[in-house]
Amino acid sequence: MIPVLLDMEEVGFIKALLMLWPLILWLIVPWLYCVLWESSNAQATPGKLTFSLIVVGEGGKRLGFMHASGRYWVKAISGAIACIIYIVVAFTPRKQGLHDFCAKTLVVNKKELQRHEQQPSFPPVATNIMN
C-alpha cells in the first residue's frame, strides 16, 4: 500500500526503509525514550529515578510531551555541537544545563521537592492587629 502511494517499486521501498533504519534507531528511539519517561508520572528516566531525581518545569510542575521534546532536542543538538550543556552546570547557581535554561526546567531531588511542597510558604500575617 505505502509503496503504491509513494509511487515506488516494492524493492525500492524496502531499500529506502533500510536506509532510514539508522535514523530511526539513533534519533527517534532515544527521543521517545527520554520524552515519554520525563513527561510521564515518573518525571524521569530510570537512571535519574535511581538517584531520586526528577525533571520539573517552572513551579515544580510535570513536563508535557512537547515541553519534554523541546528539552530533549536542545540537549541533543547542543550536545552534538559541543559539550557546553554540561560545563554550564558547574557555574550556575541552580545547577542547570543549557538545555534546562532553554526549556525552563530543573532536575531536582524528588524527596527535597516533596519536603519543600509540604512546608508552608509564609506564616499567616495578622491583618487586623487592633482587635
Contacts in CASP RR format, 6 or more apart in sequence:
PFRMAT RR
TARGET T0000
AUTHOR 0000-0000-0000
METHOD contacts of the structure
MODEL  1
MIPVLLDMEEVGFIKALLMLWPLILWLIVPWLYCVLWESSNAQATPGKLT
FSLIVVGEGGKRLGFMHASGRYWVKAISGAIACIIYIVVAFTPRKQGLHD
FCAKTLVVNKKELQRHEQQPSFPPVATNIMN
2 13 0 8 1.000
3 9 0 8 1.000
3 10 0 8 1.000
3 12 0 8 1.000
3 13 0 8 1.000
6 13 0 8 1.000
8 16 0 8 1.000
30 76 0 8 1.000
31 69 0 8 1.000
31 72 0 8 1.000
31 73 0 8 1.000
31 76 0 8 1.000
33 45 0 8 1.000
34 45 0 8 1.000
34 68 0 8 1.000
34 72 0 8 1.000
35 65 0 8 1.000
35 68 0 8 1.000
35 69 0 8 1.000
35 72 0 8 1.000
36 65 0 8 1.000
37 44 0 8 1.000
37 45 0 8 1.000
37 46 0 8 1.000
38 44 0 8 1.000
38 45 0 8 1.000
38 55 0 8 1.000
38 63 0 8 1.000
38 68 0 8 1.000
38 71 0 8 1.000
38 72 0 8 1.000
39 62 0 8 1.000
39 63 0 8 1.000
39 64 0 8 1.000
39 65 0 8 1.000
39 67 0 8 1.000
39 68 0 8 1.000
41 62 0 8 1.000
42 49 0 8 1.000
42 54 0 8 1.000
43 54 0 8 1.000
43 55 0 8 1.000
43 56 0 8 1.000
43 62 0 8 1.000
43 63 0 8 1.000
43 110 0 8 1.000
44 53 0 8 1.000
44 54 0 8 1.000
44 55 0 8 1.000
44 110 0 8 1.000
48 54 0 8 1.000
48 55 0 8 1.000
48 107 0 8 1.000
52 109 0 8 1.000
52 110 0 8 1.000
52 111 0 8 1.000
53 107 0 8 1.000
53 108 0 8 1.000
53 109 0 8 1.000
53 110 0 8 1.000
54 107 0 8 1.000
54 108 0 8 1.000
54 110 0 8 1.000
54 113 0 8 1.000
55 63 0 8 1.000
55 68 0 8 1.000
55 71 0 8 1.000
55 105 0 8 1.000
55 106 0 8 1.000
55 107 0 8 1.000
56 62 0 8 1.000
56 63 0 8 1.000
56 105 0 8 1.000
56 106 0 8 1.000
56 108 0 8 1.000
56 113 0 8 1.000
57 63 0 8 1.000
57 67 0 8 1.000
57 103 0 8 1.000
57 104 0 8 1.000
57 105 0 8 1.000
57 106 0 8 1.000
58 104 0 8 1.000
60 106 0 8 1.000
60 108 0 8 1.000
60 113 0 8 1.000
63 71 0 8 1.000
63 105 0 8 1.000
67 103 0 8 1.000
67 105 0 8 1.000
70 102 0 8 1.000
70 103 0 8 1.000
71 99 0 8 1.000
71 100 0 8 1.000
71 102 0 8 1.000
71 103 0 8 1.000
71 105 0 8 1.000
72 99 0 8 1.000
74 85 0 8 1.000
74 98 0 8 1.000
74 99 0 8 1.000
74 102 0 8 1.000
74 103 0 8 1.000
75 85 0 8 1.000
75 98 0 8 1.000
75 99 0 8 1.000
78 84 0 8 1.000
78 85 0 8 1.000
78 98 0 8 1.000
78 99 0 8 1.000
79 85 0 8 1.000
84 98 0 8 1.000
85 97 0 8 1.000
85 98 0 8 1.000
85 99 0 8 1.000
86 97 0 8 1.000
88 96 0 8 1.000
88 97 0 8 1.000
88 98 0 8 1.000
88 101 0 8 1.000
89 95 0 8 1.000
89 96 0 8 1.000
89 97 0 8 1.000
92 101 0 8 1.000
94 106 0 8 1.000
95 107 0 8 1.000
96 105 0 8 1.000
96 106 0 8 1.000
96 107 0 8 1.000
99 105 0 8 1.000
100 106 0 8 1.000
100 107 0 8 1.000
END
